[in-house]
Amino acid sequence: MPMQQLTLFFLAAAAVGGVAWVFIYPLLSGEHQAEKRLQNVAGSDRVAAKAGTRTAPKLRRDNQLEDTLKELEARRKKQNSPPLSVRISQAGLSWSKNQYMIISAVLGLGVFAAVATVGGGLLAAVVAAFAGAFGAPRWLLSFLKKRRHNKFLENFPDAVDIIVRGIKAGLPLLDSMRVIVADAPEPIKSEFRAIVDTQAIGIPLGEACNKLYERIPLPEANFFGIVVAIQQKSGGNLSEALGNLSRVLRDRKKMKAKIKAMSMEAKASAGIIGSLPIIVMLVVYITSPDYIELLWKTPTGRLLLAGSAVWMMVGIFSMKKMINFDF
């Protein structure tokens, strides 16, 4: 018993001593004060060195760069909730707001009539009409927008390379863009035509390139606008800057393809898991229709079917969130 008490006392003393060594000794020895003094001295030296080496034109250029980046960041934040007309144009459609609303209303009425005709009930018809009028058009815009963005990213590095080669050959930036308008595929052609047309009415070229991000809200388009805007305001070697941008765009493209390849197994597993309940339901309906018809012929069955559909959608969206990678 005394041996156990002595061992416990030794362990407790060692623990208290270790805590004191870690937290109390540096305060008593002055190590923290010495580190602070060294940091202050090093920081003041760096500030003095920067102040001594910077000239007035460099300071002015840095201020211009900072203002440009702040302006682009504020413009990027506005892109989080674009209006309906902008979302329609981003999808590559030429519809107006009225046309979009008319199509949504007609689609909702058509779905309502179809569900009511097959005897789905008033509540189911109203829910289906709401989904058809508000959900389906928004999904269509999102699908077309994503497909258009993928086509843009597929050819955008080649377009930047054309600009780089044109500048190295002695062509102005605007003439290099006209080459893209003449030969590039869609949607690169239409987007650069918009830049050329915008610059033709008197808007500076840097601002016209910045508007590309409003129509194509992608980081790659934002990078291009930043490079051109900074070069227009501060000068510099544009061909080298755009060459570096082209290399970055291609590296991002390779990384996206690599991520897609690595996530295909998870996507296949999610697809199998998500389709299993539907497949089992079809098999049971084919083999024993009287057994499963209770789900849509009785009120309790319809309630259970609706609850199952809701939970199924929650699971699908959760799996989609887990397997979609953004960078």
C-alpha angles and dihedrals in degrees: 000000000000088000091056092048090050091050092050090048091051093049092047091049091049091050093049091047092051092051091048091048093052101042110019105035096062090053093049096042095051096238093134092052091049092050091049091050091050092049092049092050093047092046093050090049092052092048092048091048092050092046091049096048099042116089128202095260091050091051089049091050092049090052090051091050091049092050091049093051092047091051092049092048091052090049091050091054090054089057093067093083109024120180122256095262091054092049090051092051091046088057089055095247127135096211123131125224092259092051091050092050092047092051091048092050093048091048092050093049091047092052091046092052092046094051093044091049095055090050099253094146133248096278094050091047092052092048091047091048091051090051091047095048099043108015104043097050092048090049090050091052091048092049094048092045092052092047091050092048091051091053090049093051091047093062104023097091090053090051091052089049090054089054091049093050091046093051092048089051090055101260120138117248093252093053090050089054090051088058088056091049090054100046112016123100125243135314090019091059096053094044094051090043087057089052092050093046092048092051090047092064092057105272113135115257094240091055091045090054090048089059088063089077091055091058096036107032096197129126090237092058090046090052090053092050092048094051095048094042093050092047092050092051102035106021126224140137103321095183091055093046092049091045089056089047091052090052091049091049092052092047090052090049091052091047092050091051091048092050090048091052093048093049097048092091091055091046091051091050091049091050092051093047092047094049097046097083092049092047092048090049092052092047092050091047091053095046101034112013094167090057097055100032088082087078093070102021099059129054092235091050092050090049091051091046092052092048091049091050091051093050090045090055091047090053093047093050091047092052091046090052091050097049099040111092124195128187 
